[in-house]
Amino acid sequence: MADALEGPPLVLSLVTADSALGVARDCAALLSAGAIWCDMNSVAPDTKREAAALVEASGGHYVDVAVLAPVNPARLAVPLLISGKTAAKAETLLRGAGFTNTRIVGDEVGRASAIKMIRSVMVKGIEALTAEMMLGAAAAGVTEEVLASLDASDKALPWTERAEYNIERMVTHGLRRAAEMEEAAKTLTSLGVEPVMTSGTIRRQREMAGQGIKEILERREP
């Protein structure tokens, strides 16, 4: 590792999430003076800020990079969000290395990762909800009907509009929907499917009921 890190002005950290902080700790002192450490791992903003402190204490520059799509097949065209005090220099070096789809989102470490992590709540959540739905549908023998019903009712809206619509539904009808989802959870349980995601839906629907939709939507960044 010492040989690999001696000299390069740009280092990409691409490891599993549970190894990201340890790798930064092990490599920080081995970086060349002024080298940029691009932390491209899928970890929380606080984890990246902790890693940044380690790298910068050793004289390196830390940059938060969020990878927003599967690398294959996009490869060097995969979208990258970059944040940190040396984001501009990092972007120049990343483009020099062949990356073609980069965007700076701020000078604060953690900002790029916050975008990715919060986005993942939806992306990975939909996957988990899909699995729970399909397990239940298969157990009940109604898969084709359930999917056809979703096709018929799905609204193709931009996410700005969809988010507002979804929140309004919960604010206005959250208590009724929570009660309905309790019955949905019972249905899954009776079919031998643990309602992991559905249980969370019940809680969130109930908590959102009666809140001010305007206040919720106005919590967006300036």
ABEGO torsion letter per residue (X at the ends): XAAAABGBABBBBBBBAAAAAAAAAAAAAABBBGBBBBBABBBBAAAAAAAAAAAAAAGBBBBBBBBABBAOAAEAABBBBBBEAAAAAAAAAAAAAGBABBBBAEABBGAAAAAAAAAAAAAAAAAAAAAAAAAAAAAAGAAAAAAAAAAAABBBBBAAAAAAAAAAAAAAAAAAAAAAAAAAAAAAAAAGBBBAAAAAAAAAAAAABGBBAAAAAAABBX
